[in-house]
Amino acid sequence: MRTSSRVKLWSACAVLLACSPAVSACGALQAQSDQPPKTSSTGTDGAPANPGKTVPASDVAMDPPPKLDAPLLSSDVLVYSQDTLSPEVINSIRNIKTDKGAKAISSVETFSMGSFWVDEQQVTYAAVNPATFRRLTPQGTAQTQGVWDRVADGEIAVSPAIAKKLATKDGFLKLGNETDSPTVHIGAYAQILYPTYAHQIDAVVNSKWVKPLRMTKDNAMIVSMGSTSPQSIRKQLQQDTHGRASVQILGPDFDLSVQTVVPTGGSVAQAVGSFSYTPHADGTVTPDPKWVAASIRTEEMPIIGRVTGNKVMLPQLRGALNEVVAAGLSKAIYQYGGCYVPRYIAGSHTLSFHSFGTAIDLNVADNQRGTVGKMDRGVVAIFNRWGFAWGGTWHYTDPMHFELERLVKSGAEG
């Protein structure tokens, strides 16, 4: 392992490789070079001045991958589970045959996968082996050695669209809305899957991040089919996973099959837990009834009445509303807009935080997205003390929205 790699992990002055897709005359995705954002508020070690949590570079750096000399592979099917995929399941999938008895699968690549949310933007990311996973990525990304050197060094490669929305001025990305979410330096802008794929992987880190990020080890795989149709073996894939994993065909069409979400990022994500869900064409989703029964409750609340939400969030919501009453601010909350509403964010295929029952909308009519809104700042301060982040501070504001960002063990903090 290279000492220099560990040093430059947190260096915002390192050269950043931008692999935004630019189509050449022959249709290949090309890599483009660029400089990182200027450092503006880092600490003495180059880390951001106000990180959620930092991880020592030596814990997550690995040797760089060799230069790519193997052919690229197609990304045809994503298998995604809440649990580690067993060796038996992996081998069974690897050995699937066609109707004519030929080998149906060219290769399988296992890795860890999870999601975090920043400003209600869902980011799905993977912890991978840089040397092998790169073969599943678009040509420009796969063949740019610097991208995978940076991932091996312990930095994150993230799609240009996500980086544009969520990267800090220092060139870092916080992996979640929660106070204790880790912060990672962006080493490269890279398209991880082809942009037409509905089931996107937005970012990658190397596999040494699995433990510090509390990810589930090897809970996902991408299956490469070669010339075999993915649809022809879908039922076999579902049988081989014993119904405990989602099987999603990767491509431009929206897949209405059962899917999986595994939140990561901090203590709230761990408390909420992962679940499978069925999406619908109207943008709503139906979470696994077992998860709903274990996690979702309906309780009477001060000011706003009956609320259906996550059992992790409801005690802190009650504490915040009781304090609003005690502060004489009850009239500042005059409309309840919903809590547990399982759905995608409008116009996207990413889950809203409301799907977990850990977000609540208040005073909707006067606090539309993209506006400053009219939310009483005293109410905002009280909710913040009780562990809620406010959407009014986001890049694209959502001042009606409060969501749980940290657990408060006994009474409001501060």
C-alpha positions, -999 to +999 in steps of 0.1 A: +000+000+000+014+034-010+020+060+017+014+087-009-020+073-015-030+078+021-017+113+022-037+125-009-069+108+003-080+140+020-061+164-003-085+188-020-055+198-042-052+165-060-060+164-097-096+154-102-105+132-132-139+141-147-155+113-167-186+130-178-200+112-209-190+129-241-200+109-272-173+107-299-179+101-336-179+064-331-203+066-302-178+057-274-180+074-240-148+095-236-131+107-204-123+143-199-098+159-174-105+188-151-094+204-119-112+200-085-131+227-067-108+251-049-102+243-012-120+269+010-126+255+044-106+224+052-088+216+084-051+211+088-052+176+074-071+186+043-104+172+056-135+193+055-138+217+085-172+204+096-173+167+086-200+144+099-173+118+105-139+111+089-122+077+085-083+074+086-070+071+051-049+041+061-081+022+069-096+024+034-066+027+010-056-003-011-031-010-038-040+005-072-056-018-098-035-029-128-041-013-162-071-026-179-063-053-204-095-075-203-125-068-225-155-048-211-186-067-199-223-059-204-243-049-173-275-068-179-292-077-145-288-063-110-295-087-081-299-067-049-306-081-014-309-068+021-286-096+032-253-110+020-256-132-011-244-167+000-217-186-020-244-212-029-267-185-044-237-169-063-226-203-077-262-213-087-266-181-106-232-184-123-241-219-135-276-211-150-281-228-183-302-218-214-331-240-226-306-256-250-282-264-221-256-238-229-241-216-202-263-185-200-241-162-178-208-147-190-198-135-156-211-122-122-196-094-102-205-092-065-202-061-044-218-042-016-246-017-023-266+008-003-283+042-005-281+075+014-300+107+011-288+143+009-314+171+005-339+143-002-317+133-032-313+095-031-278+084-040-272+047-046-236+037-043-214+005-044-183-006-026-164-026-052-132-042-063-118-015-086-098-040-107-128-060-117-159-038-114-145-012-138-151-037-167-189-032-162-187+006-166-189+027-198-158+027-219-146+062-210-149+054-173-135+019-175-104+029-194-095+059-174-069+045-150-069+076-127-106+070-118-098+036-104-065+047-088-085+073-068-111+048-058-084+024-046-068+053-027-101+056-006-118+084-024-152+083-041-160+084-078-194+100-083-216+108-113-213+144-126-250+150-120-248+140-084-216+159-078-231+191-093-260+189-069-243+177-037-206+183-036-192+208-011-171+237-022-141+218-008-147+188-031-162+165-005-195+145-004-214+138+028-229+103+027-262+112+042-283+139+058-276+126+093-252+144+117-230+113+120-229+105+083-193+101+070-177+126+046-156+114+017-133+133-007-144+132-043-116+117-064-133+115-098-165+124-117-175+093-135-205+077-151-208+044-134-235+028-155-248+040-189-271+070-183-301+054-199-303+028-171-333+034-149-315+016-120-285+038-116-254+034-094-245+069-088-211+065-070-184+039-061-159+035-033-135+006-028-145-025-008-125-014+023-153+011+030-178-017+037-170-019+074-167+019+083-199+026+063-217-003+080-227-017+046-239-052+041-211-072+025-217-086-010-254-080-010-255-072-047-243-085-080-243-075-117-249-104-141-234-102-176-254-122-201-234-121-233-257-129-261-284-145-239-316-124-232-318-113-196-356-118-197-351-155-206-335-163-172-353-139-149-375-165-133-345-187-127-326-159-111-356-153-088-357-190-079-320-191-072-323-162-048-353-179-030-373-147-033-350-129-009-335-105-035-348-082-061-339-091-097-339-060-119-331-060-156-309-030-164-319-009-193-339+022-204-374+008-195-388+014-160-389-019-142-420-026-120-406-057-104-399-059-066-370-038-057-347-033-026-335-003-007-307-006+020-302+028+037-267+036+050-250+067+063-256+069+101-275+059+132-309+068+118-304+047+087-294+017+109-325+022+131-349+025+101-336-006+084-338-019+049-368-033+030-381-045-003-409-027-022-431-029-053-431+003-074-462+013-094-466+033-126-482+062-107-451+068-087-463+052-055-446+022-039-457-006-016-431-015+010-428-051+024-458-055+047-436-072+073-414-040+075-445-018+076-459-039+105-426-037+124-418+000+117-449+021+110-472+034+138-502+058+140-502+080+171-520+112+183-497+142+183-500+177+198-512+204+174-515+183+143-535+153+155-530+117+142-497+110+125-486+078+108-449+075+108-418+055+117-416+043+153-380+056+154-392+092+146-425+096+164-411+101+200-389+129+188-417+144+168-439+144+199-410+160+219-406+188+193-444+195+191-447+196+229-419+221+231-436+242+203-467+243+226-446+252+256-430+280+237-464+295+227-458+288+190-487+264+184-504+288+159-472+288+138-481+252+128-514+254+110-513+227+084-501+191+085-491+178+050-483+141+057-455+119+071-455+082+059-463+084+022-445+056+003-437+071-031-409+082-055-399+118-056-420+134-083-405+130-118-379+104-106-373+068-097-357+076-063-375+070-030-387+100-010-377+101+026-415+100+033-413+063+022-395+055+055-419+075+076-391+097+089-401+130+073-430+154+078-445+183+058-459+213+076-477+245+064-475+232+028-494+260+011-470+287+022-437+267+019-434+254-016-402+240-030-377+265-043-390+293-021-379+309+011-412+300+026-428+313+058-418+287+083-414+302+118-377+301+127-385+294+163-403+262+152-373+254+130-349+258+160-371+235+182-373+208+155-335+210+151-330+205+188-351+173+185-330+159+158-348+171+126-331+187+096-351+214+078-355+215+040-354+253+040-315+252+041-311+228+011-296+238-022-331+236-037-352+246-008-381+226+006-392+247+036-423+226+044-401+196+050-385+183+082-367+149+084-350+130+111-312+134+109-301+122+143-314+102+172-320+121+205-318+096+234-334+116+262-350+150+256-339+176+232-302+183+228-287+216+235 
